């Protein structure tokens, strides 16, 4: 039987069964693309990561699949895969690593050890589409409420395309009850994987509250989303709102669906680079039976 070491990791949390669960297949060499997609649909998590031999210059290579498609980059699989590989001893412990994925070679920063370890990934540089009245109108229809503030929704691409929308404050974000069918139409209209909304928090424990919805990709509400949070950081910088929040801030996401995760976001205002990171904890550690490999 073909088998691989397998972990299910809760990312952006230090508590099991919170944060965003990630399946990691630690030896995916020889698996066909269709097999990876089938396994990702079977795990039925927002993403499943497949570790493969890397090119020169990288410490590891990962391919990332949602239940329906492959992504060039995603944040919580990047953070969780590094955690899984370090924990398993599959890569040497280091403060700095290089991840290879479909979006290229991305720097990884590791802070602390063991249960205190936090992993940060530098997201691909976000490209923001220009704002448009049609997008604002589509968002208003899908959410049954108008965006807040002076800066309209925009699509940001840092691997996936996320539609970013400012709802103003924490209460508005937490109270949102979107129509998933309307959000699927919104994704089709804007060419995005989904929409991520944010609002400012009044307390000091975290500075932003975020929710992300991607029903068109089989994920009605993503518990805690690295790529969307990196896109929001780029949006705040591009629209001149970062100074009011701070270049290093914490995000609360997932509380509405019982997952209560926290993402640390670091924005370099000079370069425009955005890092997202946090803690992870393993909930399942074992072996996964695999389909026959291509080299089998």
Secondary structure, DSSP 8 states (H G I E B T S, - for coil): --EEEEEEEEES-SSTT-SEEEEEES--TT--HHHHHHHHHHHTSS-EEEEE---TT-SEEEEEE-SS-EES--HHHHHHHHHHHHHHTSS---SEEEEEETTEEEEEEEES-GGG-EEEEE----EE----HHHHHHHHHHHTS---SSS--EEEESSSEEEEEEEEEHHHHHH----HHHHHHHHHHHT-SEEEEEEE-SSSS-SEEEEEEEGGGTEEEESS-HHHHHHHHHHHHHTT-HHHH-SEEEEEE-GGGT--EEEEEEE-TTT--EEEEE-EEEEEEEEEE----TT-
